[in-house]
């Protein structure tokens, strides 16, 4: 059995799809060629075999954010992969890396948890020289809450409280 011919138009279409960020399997399906053809074209374009790179590591962070947003909106892994133009394997790896939990945009939480503004206020008040008890009084929080927040989220090198890092870590813990 011989190889089937791939027209120059099909090759051009595959190259365009790959350049737009689509993975070789999807580009092959859309252009009507075999997956090995698309993978060979991808390797010629990038100079590196996609399997050697590990596709999920080689995509830009904005693509990962897009996939995470799609999953947070309630889409299945397959749906998110199709819309974002990435493989299901990439979505599965990202899903596993993120723990499979996605916070919907605009989600609000109980007032018993510190929010981003309170964390920035803690940082500002501490930098102005107030004690933990005075900071807690200004915020209407328990001194132990502020003390725990400061201890848990201090920079390991400088010992300074970092409110944005603290908020991100709290988000991850939730």
C-alpha positions in Angstrom: 0.0 0.0 0.0 1.3 3.4 -0.9 0.9 6.7 0.9 -2.1 8.9 0.0 -1.2 12.3 -1.5 -1.8 15.3 0.6 -2.6 18.4 -1.5 -0.7 21.6 -1.1 -4.0 23.3 0.0 -4.4 20.7 2.8 -0.8 21.2 3.9 -1.3 25.0 3.9 -4.5 24.6 5.9 -2.8 22.4 8.5 0.1 24.9 8.8 -2.4 27.7 9.3 -4.3 25.8 11.9 -1.1 24.8 13.8 0.1 28.4 13.7 -3.2 29.5 15.2 -2.4 27.3 18.2 -4.4 24.2 17.4 -2.9 20.9 18.2 -1.9 18.5 15.4 -4.7 16.0 16.0 -7.4 18.7 15.7 -5.7 20.3 12.7 -5.5 16.9 11.0 -9.2 16.3 11.5 -10.2 19.8 10.4 -8.0 19.7 7.3 -8.9 16.1 6.4 -5.4 14.6 6.6 -3.9 11.9 8.8 -2.5 12.8 12.3 1.1 11.7 11.3 1.0 14.2 8.5 0.0 17.0 10.8 2.6 16.0 13.4 5.3 16.0 10.7 4.3 19.4 9.5 4.3 20.7 13.1 7.8 19.3 13.7 9.0 21.0 10.5 7.5 24.3 11.6 8.8 24.3 15.2 11.9 22.2 14.8 10.9 20.0 17.8 8.7 17.0 18.0 5.6 17.8 20.1 5.8 14.6 22.0 9.4 15.5 23.1 8.2 18.8 24.4 5.2 17.6 26.3 2.4 19.6 24.7 0.8 20.8 28.0 4.1 22.5 29.1 4.7 24.2 25.8 1.5 26.2 25.4 1.3 29.8 26.5 -0.1 30.7 29.9 -3.1 32.5 28.3 -4.1 29.3 26.7 -4.1 27.6 30.1 -6.1 30.4 31.6 -8.7 30.1 28.8 -9.0 26.3 29.5 -9.4 27.0 33.2 -12.0 29.6 32.6 -14.0 27.2 30.3 -13.8 24.5 33.0 -14.9 27.0 35.7 -17.9 27.8 33.6 -19.1 24.2 33.9 -17.9 22.7 30.6 -16.7 19.1 30.4 -13.0 18.4 29.6 -13.9 17.4 26.0 -15.9 20.6 25.5 -13.2 22.8 26.9 -10.6 21.1 24.7 -12.7 21.7 21.6 -13.4 25.3 22.2 -9.8 26.2 23.4 -8.3 24.3 20.5 -6.1 22.0 22.6 -6.0 18.3 23.1 -8.0 16.4 25.7 -4.7 15.2 27.1 -3.6 18.8 27.7 -6.9 19.6 29.4 -6.7 16.4 31.6 -3.1 17.3 32.6 -4.1 20.9 33.4 -7.2 19.7 35.3 -5.0 17.3 37.4 -2.4 20.0 38.0 -5.1 22.4 39.2 -6.7 19.8 41.4 -10.0 19.7 39.5 -11.6 22.5 41.4 -12.5 25.8 39.7 -13.9 28.9 41.3 -16.6 30.5 39.2 -16.0 34.2 38.4 -17.5 36.6 40.9 -17.9 34.0 43.6 -18.2 35.5 47.0 -17.4 33.9 50.3 -18.3 34.2 53.9 -17.3 37.4 55.8 -15.4 35.3 58.3 -12.6 35.0 55.7 -10.3 37.8 54.9 -10.7 39.3 51.5 -8.1 40.9 49.2 -8.8 44.5 50.5 -8.4 43.4 54.1 -5.1 41.8 53.3 -3.9 45.0 51.7 -5.1 47.0 54.6 -3.2 44.7 57.0 0.0 45.2 55.0 -0.5 49.0 54.9 -1.2 49.3 58.6 1.7 47.0 59.6 4.1 49.0 57.4 2.9 52.2 59.1 4.0 50.7 62.4 0.8 49.6 64.1 0.8 46.6 66.4 -1.1 43.4 65.6 -3.7 44.3 68.1 -4.2 47.8 66.7 -4.4 46.4 63.1 -7.0 43.9 64.3 -9.0 46.7 66.0 -9.0 48.8 62.8 -10.3 45.9 60.8 -12.8 44.6 63.4 -11.0 41.3 63.5 -9.6 39.2 66.2 -5.9 39.8 67.0 -5.3 36.0 66.5 -6.7 36.2 63.0 -4.3 39.0 62.0 -1.4 37.4 63.8 -2.0 34.0 62.0 -2.4 35.8 58.7 0.9 37.6 59.1 2.8 34.5 60.2 1.3 32.3 57.5 2.0 34.6 54.7 5.4 36.3 55.5 8.0 36.3 52.7 10.5 33.6 53.6 13.5 35.8 52.7 12.5 39.2 54.0 9.9 38.3 56.6 7.5 41.0 55.2 3.8 40.3 54.7 2.8 40.0 51.0 -0.9 40.6 50.6 -1.3 39.5 47.0 0.7 36.3 47.6 -1.4 35.8 50.8 -4.6 36.1 48.8 -3.5 33.7 46.1 -2.4 31.1 48.7 -5.7 31.4 50.5 -7.6 31.0 47.2 -5.5 27.8 46.5 -6.2 26.5 50.0 -9.9 27.0 49.6 
